[in-house]
Amino acid sequence: MNTIYYLASCDTCRKIIKALPEGHNLVFHDIKQDPITEEQLDEMYQLSGSYEALFSKKAQLYKSLGLKDKALTESDFKKYLLEHYTFLSRPVFIIDGAIYIGNSQQNILKVHNALRNV
């Protein structure tokens, strides 16, 4: 099952979704309305190899909780990812067993190419 984990209230996510190729057949998962489970996070971890790769250091809570001044471990990143949706670097696509994390132009181009080949 090809999935996008996103935030419906995020303008960047909405813009990316609107530009997706037609007939993409993605399952949409709004992480605010339906928080990610530990099982889903573990799947993302298996594909990415790191909780830190899934973690958004741009999140306002990252700064306000003083996390930027701490040496976080992989278990810390996992804990925070499960505690609050804002820590997930968005959007996250899982397409044909590959993971695409974040909204960089290069990443979104890879997503478009992957969706065209599905």
Chimera marker file (.cmm) of the C-alpha trace (Angstrom):
<marker_set name="trace">
<marker id="1" x="0.000" y="0.000" z="0.000" r="1" g="1" b="0" radius="0.5"/>
<marker id="2" x="1.448" y="3.349" z="-1.073" r="1" g="1" b="0" radius="0.5"/>
<marker id="3" x="0.941" y="5.984" z="1.612" r="1" g="1" b="0" radius="0.5"/>
<marker id="4" x="1.511" y="9.669" z="2.230" r="1" g="1" b="0" radius="0.5"/>
<marker id="5" x="1.825" y="10.894" z="5.801" r="1" g="1" b="0" radius="0.5"/>
<marker id="6" x="1.039" y="14.590" z="5.796" r="1" g="1" b="0" radius="0.5"/>
<marker id="7" x="-0.548" y="17.457" z="7.682" r="1" g="1" b="0" radius="0.5"/>
<marker id="8" x="-3.782" y="18.724" z="6.109" r="1" g="1" b="0" radius="0.5"/>
<marker id="9" x="-3.312" y="22.196" z="7.591" r="1" g="1" b="0" radius="0.5"/>
<marker id="10" x="0.190" y="22.552" z="6.108" r="1" g="1" b="0" radius="0.5"/>
<marker id="11" x="0.278" y="24.778" z="3.011" r="1" g="1" b="0" radius="0.5"/>
<marker id="12" x="3.401" y="23.059" z="1.713" r="1" g="1" b="0" radius="0.5"/>
<marker id="13" x="1.811" y="19.605" z="2.017" r="1" g="1" b="0" radius="0.5"/>
<marker id="14" x="-1.363" y="20.828" z="0.266" r="1" g="1" b="0" radius="0.5"/>
<marker id="15" x="0.689" y="22.312" z="-2.565" r="1" g="1" b="0" radius="0.5"/>
<marker id="16" x="2.668" y="19.072" z="-3.003" r="1" g="1" b="0" radius="0.5"/>
<marker id="17" x="-0.510" y="16.949" z="-2.959" r="1" g="1" b="0" radius="0.5"/>
<marker id="18" x="-2.207" y="19.186" z="-5.502" r="1" g="1" b="0" radius="0.5"/>
<marker id="19" x="0.743" y="18.746" z="-7.890" r="1" g="1" b="0" radius="0.5"/>
<marker id="20" x="0.873" y="14.925" z="-7.647" r="1" g="1" b="0" radius="0.5"/>
<marker id="21" x="0.395" y="13.023" z="-10.911" r="1" g="1" b="0" radius="0.5"/>
<marker id="22" x="-3.157" y="11.873" z="-11.607" r="1" g="1" b="0" radius="0.5"/>
<marker id="23" x="-4.049" y="8.303" z="-10.760" r="1" g="1" b="0" radius="0.5"/>
<marker id="24" x="-1.399" y="8.085" z="-8.054" r="1" g="1" b="0" radius="0.5"/>
<marker id="25" x="-3.413" y="5.649" z="-5.883" r="1" g="1" b="0" radius="0.5"/>
<marker id="26" x="-2.009" y="6.875" z="-2.543" r="1" g="1" b="0" radius="0.5"/>
<marker id="27" x="-3.568" y="6.295" z="0.850" r="1" g="1" b="0" radius="0.5"/>
<marker id="28" x="-3.681" y="9.660" z="2.642" r="1" g="1" b="0" radius="0.5"/>
<marker id="29" x="-2.842" y="9.725" z="6.339" r="1" g="1" b="0" radius="0.5"/>
<marker id="30" x="-3.340" y="13.075" z="8.111" r="1" g="1" b="0" radius="0.5"/>
<marker id="31" x="-1.001" y="12.796" z="11.098" r="1" g="1" b="0" radius="0.5"/>
<marker id="32" x="-2.874" y="15.405" z="13.128" r="1" g="1" b="0" radius="0.5"/>
<marker id="33" x="-6.291" y="13.728" z="12.835" r="1" g="1" b="0" radius="0.5"/>
<marker id="34" x="-4.865" y="10.213" z="13.038" r="1" g="1" b="0" radius="0.5"/>
<marker id="35" x="-1.492" y="10.199" z="14.859" r="1" g="1" b="0" radius="0.5"/>
<marker id="36" x="1.126" y="7.759" z="13.637" r="1" g="1" b="0" radius="0.5"/>
<marker id="37" x="1.344" y="4.535" z="15.569" r="1" g="1" b="0" radius="0.5"/>
<marker id="38" x="4.494" y="2.915" z="16.832" r="1" g="1" b="0" radius="0.5"/>
<marker id="39" x="4.021" y="0.205" z="14.183" r="1" g="1" b="0" radius="0.5"/>
<marker id="40" x="3.838" y="2.817" z="11.388" r="1" g="1" b="0" radius="0.5"/>
<marker id="41" x="6.860" y="4.634" z="12.784" r="1" g="1" b="0" radius="0.5"/>
<marker id="42" x="8.778" y="1.359" z="12.971" r="1" g="1" b="0" radius="0.5"/>
<marker id="43" x="7.988" y="0.726" z="9.283" r="1" g="1" b="0" radius="0.5"/>
<marker id="44" x="9.326" y="4.192" z="8.431" r="1" g="1" b="0" radius="0.5"/>
<marker id="45" x="12.405" y="3.464" z="10.534" r="1" g="1" b="0" radius="0.5"/>
<marker id="46" x="13.030" y="0.164" z="8.730" r="1" g="1" b="0" radius="0.5"/>
<marker id="47" x="12.899" y="1.961" z="5.375" r="1" g="1" b="0" radius="0.5"/>
<marker id="48" x="14.902" y="5.046" z="6.387" r="1" g="1" b="0" radius="0.5"/>
<marker id="49" x="17.354" y="3.424" z="8.797" r="1" g="1" b="0" radius="0.5"/>
<marker id="50" x="17.047" y="6.253" z="11.309" r="1" g="1" b="0" radius="0.5"/>
<marker id="51" x="14.505" y="8.021" z="13.489" r="1" g="1" b="0" radius="0.5"/>
<marker id="52" x="16.580" y="11.172" z="13.151" r="1" g="1" b="0" radius="0.5"/>
<marker id="53" x="16.021" y="11.111" z="9.365" r="1" g="1" b="0" radius="0.5"/>
<marker id="54" x="12.274" y="11.283" z="10.063" r="1" g="1" b="0" radius="0.5"/>
<marker id="55" x="12.607" y="14.067" z="12.625" r="1" g="1" b="0" radius="0.5"/>
<marker id="56" x="11.998" y="17.707" z="11.720" r="1" g="1" b="0" radius="0.5"/>
<marker id="57" x="14.466" y="20.026" z="13.368" r="1" g="1" b="0" radius="0.5"/>
<marker id="58" x="12.451" y="22.917" z="11.907" r="1" g="1" b="0" radius="0.5"/>
<marker id="59" x="9.535" y="22.222" z="14.254" r="1" g="1" b="0" radius="0.5"/>
<marker id="60" x="8.798" y="25.092" z="16.617" r="1" g="1" b="0" radius="0.5"/>
<marker id="61" x="8.517" y="22.653" z="19.524" r="1" g="1" b="0" radius="0.5"/>
<marker id="62" x="12.082" y="21.522" z="18.801" r="1" g="1" b="0" radius="0.5"/>
<marker id="63" x="13.303" y="25.004" z="19.680" r="1" g="1" b="0" radius="0.5"/>
<marker id="64" x="10.782" y="25.815" z="22.396" r="1" g="1" b="0" radius="0.5"/>
<marker id="65" x="11.522" y="22.601" z="24.322" r="1" g="1" b="0" radius="0.5"/>
<marker id="66" x="15.242" y="23.331" z="24.073" r="1" g="1" b="0" radius="0.5"/>
<marker id="67" x="15.874" y="20.107" z="22.157" r="1" g="1" b="0" radius="0.5"/>
<marker id="68" x="18.313" y="21.824" z="19.807" r="1" g="1" b="0" radius="0.5"/>
<marker id="69" x="20.676" y="22.245" z="22.761" r="1" g="1" b="0" radius="0.5"/>
<marker id="70" x="20.546" y="18.564" z="23.722" r="1" g="1" b="0" radius="0.5"/>
<marker id="71" x="22.331" y="15.544" z="22.294" r="1" g="1" b="0" radius="0.5"/>
<marker id="72" x="19.343" y="13.442" z="21.288" r="1" g="1" b="0" radius="0.5"/>
<marker id="73" x="19.628" y="9.695" z="20.780" r="1" g="1" b="0" radius="0.5"/>
<marker id="74" x="17.663" y="7.535" z="18.350" r="1" g="1" b="0" radius="0.5"/>
<marker id="75" x="15.350" y="6.523" z="21.222" r="1" g="1" b="0" radius="0.5"/>
<marker id="76" x="14.790" y="10.238" z="22.007" r="1" g="1" b="0" radius="0.5"/>
<marker id="77" x="13.864" y="10.923" z="18.390" r="1" g="1" b="0" radius="0.5"/>
<marker id="78" x="11.434" y="7.984" z="18.423" r="1" g="1" b="0" radius="0.5"/>
<marker id="79" x="9.861" y="9.166" z="21.669" r="1" g="1" b="0" radius="0.5"/>
<marker id="80" x="9.283" y="12.692" z="20.371" r="1" g="1" b="0" radius="0.5"/>
<marker id="81" x="7.984" y="11.454" z="17.004" r="1" g="1" b="0" radius="0.5"/>
<marker id="82" x="5.356" y="9.390" z="18.819" r="1" g="1" b="0" radius="0.5"/>
<marker id="83" x="4.490" y="12.198" z="21.256" r="1" g="1" b="0" radius="0.5"/>
<marker id="84" x="3.666" y="14.950" z="18.769" r="1" g="1" b="0" radius="0.5"/>
<marker id="85" x="2.901" y="15.031" z="15.045" r="1" g="1" b="0" radius="0.5"/>
<marker id="86" x="4.862" y="18.235" z="14.509" r="1" g="1" b="0" radius="0.5"/>
<marker id="87" x="8.162" y="16.381" z="14.858" r="1" g="1" b="0" radius="0.5"/>
<marker id="88" x="7.640" y="14.309" z="11.706" r="1" g="1" b="0" radius="0.5"/>
<marker id="89" x="9.403" y="15.776" z="8.707" r="1" g="1" b="0" radius="0.5"/>
<marker id="90" x="6.563" y="16.167" z="6.227" r="1" g="1" b="0" radius="0.5"/>
<marker id="91" x="5.383" y="14.800" z="3.951" r="1" g="1" b="0" radius="0.5"/>
<marker id="92" x="6.543" y="11.204" z="4.151" r="1" g="1" b="0" radius="0.5"/>
<marker id="93" x="5.762" y="8.993" z="1.166" r="1" g="1" b="0" radius="0.5"/>
<marker id="94" x="6.077" y="5.214" z="1.161" r="1" g="1" b="0" radius="0.5"/>
<marker id="95" x="5.888" y="3.996" z="-2.428" r="1" g="1" b="0" radius="0.5"/>
<marker id="96" x="6.651" y="0.426" z="-3.478" r="1" g="1" b="0" radius="0.5"/>
<marker id="97" x="8.756" y="-0.212" z="-0.383" r="1" g="1" b="0" radius="0.5"/>
<marker id="98" x="10.810" y="2.994" z="-0.708" r="1" g="1" b="0" radius="0.5"/>
<marker id="99" x="10.551" y="5.999" z="1.598" r="1" g="1" b="0" radius="0.5"/>
<marker id="100" x="10.706" y="9.661" z="0.625" r="1" g="1" b="0" radius="0.5"/>
<marker id="101" x="10.999" y="12.101" z="3.522" r="1" g="1" b="0" radius="0.5"/>
<marker id="102" x="10.436" y="15.843" z="3.448" r="1" g="1" b="0" radius="0.5"/>
<marker id="103" x="9.538" y="18.531" z="0.983" r="1" g="1" b="0" radius="0.5"/>
<marker id="104" x="12.792" y="19.298" z="-0.808" r="1" g="1" b="0" radius="0.5"/>
<marker id="105" x="12.372" y="19.859" z="-4.526" r="1" g="1" b="0" radius="0.5"/>
<marker id="106" x="14.706" y="16.941" z="-5.280" r="1" g="1" b="0" radius="0.5"/>
<marker id="107" x="12.716" y="14.612" z="-3.014" r="1" g="1" b="0" radius="0.5"/>
<marker id="108" x="9.374" y="15.598" z="-4.544" r="1" g="1" b="0" radius="0.5"/>
<marker id="109" x="10.789" y="14.989" z="-8.025" r="1" g="1" b="0" radius="0.5"/>
<marker id="110" x="11.747" y="11.460" z="-6.903" r="1" g="1" b="0" radius="0.5"/>
<marker id="111" x="8.195" y="10.973" z="-5.574" r="1" g="1" b="0" radius="0.5"/>
<marker id="112" x="6.694" y="12.041" z="-8.923" r="1" g="1" b="0" radius="0.5"/>
<marker id="113" x="8.982" y="9.633" z="-10.782" r="1" g="1" b="0" radius="0.5"/>
<marker id="114" x="8.128" y="6.787" z="-8.391" r="1" g="1" b="0" radius="0.5"/>
<marker id="115" x="4.388" y="7.432" z="-8.776" r="1" g="1" b="0" radius="0.5"/>
<marker id="116" x="4.632" y="7.417" z="-12.572" r="1" g="1" b="0" radius="0.5"/>
<marker id="117" x="6.229" y="3.960" z="-12.387" r="1" g="1" b="0" radius="0.5"/>
<marker id="118" x="3.611" y="2.444" z="-10.081" r="1" g="1" b="0" radius="0.5"/>
<link id1="1" id2="2" r="1" g="1" b="0" radius="0.2"/>
<link id1="2" id2="3" r="1" g="1" b="0" radius="0.2"/>
<link id1="3" id2="4" r="1" g="1" b="0" radius="0.2"/>
<link id1="4" id2="5" r="1" g="1" b="0" radius="0.2"/>
<link id1="5" id2="6" r="1" g="1" b="0" radius="0.2"/>
<link id1="6" id2="7" r="1" g="1" b="0" radius="0.2"/>
<link id1="7" id2="8" r="1" g="1" b="0" radius="0.2"/>
<link id1="8" id2="9" r="1" g="1" b="0" radius="0.2"/>
<link id1="9" id2="10" r="1" g="1" b="0" radius="0.2"/>
<link id1="10" id2="11" r="1" g="1" b="0" radius="0.2"/>
<link id1="11" id2="12" r="1" g="1" b="0" radius="0.2"/>
<link id1="12" id2="13" r="1" g="1" b="0" radius="0.2"/>
<link id1="13" id2="14" r="1" g="1" b="0" radius="0.2"/>
<link id1="14" id2="15" r="1" g="1" b="0" radius="0.2"/>
<link id1="15" id2="16" r="1" g="1" b="0" radius="0.2"/>
<link id1="16" id2="17" r="1" g="1" b="0" radius="0.2"/>
<link id1="17" id2="18" r="1" g="1" b="0" radius="0.2"/>
<link id1="18" id2="19" r="1" g="1" b="0" radius="0.2"/>
<link id1="19" id2="20" r="1" g="1" b="0" radius="0.2"/>
<link id1="20" id2="21" r="1" g="1" b="0" radius="0.2"/>
<link id1="21" id2="22" r="1" g="1" b="0" radius="0.2"/>
<link id1="22" id2="23" r="1" g="1" b="0" radius="0.2"/>
<link id1="23" id2="24" r="1" g="1" b="0" radius="0.2"/>
<link id1="24" id2="25" r="1" g="1" b="0" radius="0.2"/>
<link id1="25" id2="26" r="1" g="1" b="0" radius="0.2"/>
<link id1="26" id2="27" r="1" g="1" b="0" radius="0.2"/>
<link id1="27" id2="28" r="1" g="1" b="0" radius="0.2"/>
<link id1="28" id2="29" r="1" g="1" b="0" radius="0.2"/>
<link id1="29" id2="30" r="1" g="1" b="0" radius="0.2"/>
<link id1="30" id2="31" r="1" g="1" b="0" radius="0.2"/>
<link id1="31" id2="32" r="1" g="1" b="0" radius="0.2"/>
<link id1="32" id2="33" r="1" g="1" b="0" radius="0.2"/>
<link id1="33" id2="34" r="1" g="1" b="0" radius="0.2"/>
<link id1="34" id2="35" r="1" g="1" b="0" radius="0.2"/>
<link id1="35" id2="36" r="1" g="1" b="0" radius="0.2"/>
<link id1="36" id2="37" r="1" g="1" b="0" radius="0.2"/>
<link id1="37" id2="38" r="1" g="1" b="0" radius="0.2"/>
<link id1="38" id2="39" r="1" g="1" b="0" radius="0.2"/>
<link id1="39" id2="40" r="1" g="1" b="0" radius="0.2"/>
<link id1="40" id2="41" r="1" g="1" b="0" radius="0.2"/>
<link id1="41" id2="42" r="1" g="1" b="0" radius="0.2"/>
<link id1="42" id2="43" r="1" g="1" b="0" radius="0.2"/>
<link id1="43" id2="44" r="1" g="1" b="0" radius="0.2"/>
<link id1="44" id2="45" r="1" g="1" b="0" radius="0.2"/>
<link id1="45" id2="46" r="1" g="1" b="0" radius="0.2"/>
<link id1="46" id2="47" r="1" g="1" b="0" radius="0.2"/>
<link id1="47" id2="48" r="1" g="1" b="0" radius="0.2"/>
<link id1="48" id2="49" r="1" g="1" b="0" radius="0.2"/>
<link id1="49" id2="50" r="1" g="1" b="0" radius="0.2"/>
<link id1="50" id2="51" r="1" g="1" b="0" radius="0.2"/>
<link id1="51" id2="52" r="1" g="1" b="0" radius="0.2"/>
<link id1="52" id2="53" r="1" g="1" b="0" radius="0.2"/>
<link id1="53" id2="54" r="1" g="1" b="0" radius="0.2"/>
<link id1="54" id2="55" r="1" g="1" b="0" radius="0.2"/>
<link id1="55" id2="56" r="1" g="1" b="0" radius="0.2"/>
<link id1="56" id2="57" r="1" g="1" b="0" radius="0.2"/>
<link id1="57" id2="58" r="1" g="1" b="0" radius="0.2"/>
<link id1="58" id2="59" r="1" g="1" b="0" radius="0.2"/>
<link id1="59" id2="60" r="1" g="1" b="0" radius="0.2"/>
<link id1="60" id2="61" r="1" g="1" b="0" radius="0.2"/>
<link id1="61" id2="62" r="1" g="1" b="0" radius="0.2"/>
<link id1="62" id2="63" r="1" g="1" b="0" radius="0.2"/>
<link id1="63" id2="64" r="1" g="1" b="0" radius="0.2"/>
<link id1="64" id2="65" r="1" g="1" b="0" radius="0.2"/>
<link id1="65" id2="66" r="1" g="1" b="0" radius="0.2"/>
<link id1="66" id2="67" r="1" g="1" b="0" radius="0.2"/>
<link id1="67" id2="68" r="1" g="1" b="0" radius="0.2"/>
<link id1="68" id2="69" r="1" g="1" b="0" radius="0.2"/>
<link id1="69" id2="70" r="1" g="1" b="0" radius="0.2"/>
<link id1="70" id2="71" r="1" g="1" b="0" radius="0.2"/>
<link id1="71" id2="72" r="1" g="1" b="0" radius="0.2"/>
<link id1="72" id2="73" r="1" g="1" b="0" radius="0.2"/>
<link id1="73" id2="74" r="1" g="1" b="0" radius="0.2"/>
<link id1="74" id2="75" r="1" g="1" b="0" radius="0.2"/>
<link id1="75" id2="76" r="1" g="1" b="0" radius="0.2"/>
<link id1="76" id2="77" r="1" g="1" b="0" radius="0.2"/>
<link id1="77" id2="78" r="1" g="1" b="0" radius="0.2"/>
<link id1="78" id2="79" r="1" g="1" b="0" radius="0.2"/>
<link id1="79" id2="80" r="1" g="1" b="0" radius="0.2"/>
<link id1="80" id2="81" r="1" g="1" b="0" radius="0.2"/>
<link id1="81" id2="82" r="1" g="1" b="0" radius="0.2"/>
<link id1="82" id2="83" r="1" g="1" b="0" radius="0.2"/>
<link id1="83" id2="84" r="1" g="1" b="0" radius="0.2"/>
<link id1="84" id2="85" r="1" g="1" b="0" radius="0.2"/>
<link id1="85" id2="86" r="1" g="1" b="0" radius="0.2"/>
<link id1="86" id2="87" r="1" g="1" b="0" radius="0.2"/>
<link id1="87" id2="88" r="1" g="1" b="0" radius="0.2"/>
<link id1="88" id2="89" r="1" g="1" b="0" radius="0.2"/>
<link id1="89" id2="90" r="1" g="1" b="0" radius="0.2"/>
<link id1="90" id2="91" r="1" g="1" b="0" radius="0.2"/>
<link id1="91" id2="92" r="1" g="1" b="0" radius="0.2"/>
<link id1="92" id2="93" r="1" g="1" b="0" radius="0.2"/>
<link id1="93" id2="94" r="1" g="1" b="0" radius="0.2"/>
<link id1="94" id2="95" r="1" g="1" b="0" radius="0.2"/>
<link id1="95" id2="96" r="1" g="1" b="0" radius="0.2"/>
<link id1="96" id2="97" r="1" g="1" b="0" radius="0.2"/>
<link id1="97" id2="98" r="1" g="1" b="0" radius="0.2"/>
<link id1="98" id2="99" r="1" g="1" b="0" radius="0.2"/>
<link id1="99" id2="100" r="1" g="1" b="0" radius="0.2"/>
<link id1="100" id2="101" r="1" g="1" b="0" radius="0.2"/>
<link id1="101" id2="102" r="1" g="1" b="0" radius="0.2"/>
<link id1="102" id2="103" r="1" g="1" b="0" radius="0.2"/>
<link id1="103" id2="104" r="1" g="1" b="0" radius="0.2"/>
<link id1="104" id2="105" r="1" g="1" b="0" radius="0.2"/>
<link id1="105" id2="106" r="1" g="1" b="0" radius="0.2"/>
<link id1="106" id2="107" r="1" g="1" b="0" radius="0.2"/>
<link id1="107" id2="108" r="1" g="1" b="0" radius="0.2"/>
<link id1="108" id2="109" r="1" g="1" b="0" radius="0.2"/>
<link id1="109" id2="110" r="1" g="1" b="0" radius="0.2"/>
<link id1="110" id2="111" r="1" g="1" b="0" radius="0.2"/>
<link id1="111" id2="112" r="1" g="1" b="0" radius="0.2"/>
<link id1="112" id2="113" r="1" g="1" b="0" radius="0.2"/>
<link id1="113" id2="114" r="1" g="1" b="0" radius="0.2"/>
<link id1="114" id2="115" r="1" g="1" b="0" radius="0.2"/>
<link id1="115" id2="116" r="1" g="1" b="0" radius="0.2"/>
<link id1="116" id2="117" r="1" g="1" b="0" radius="0.2"/>
<link id1="117" id2="118" r="1" g="1" b="0" radius="0.2"/>
</marker_set>
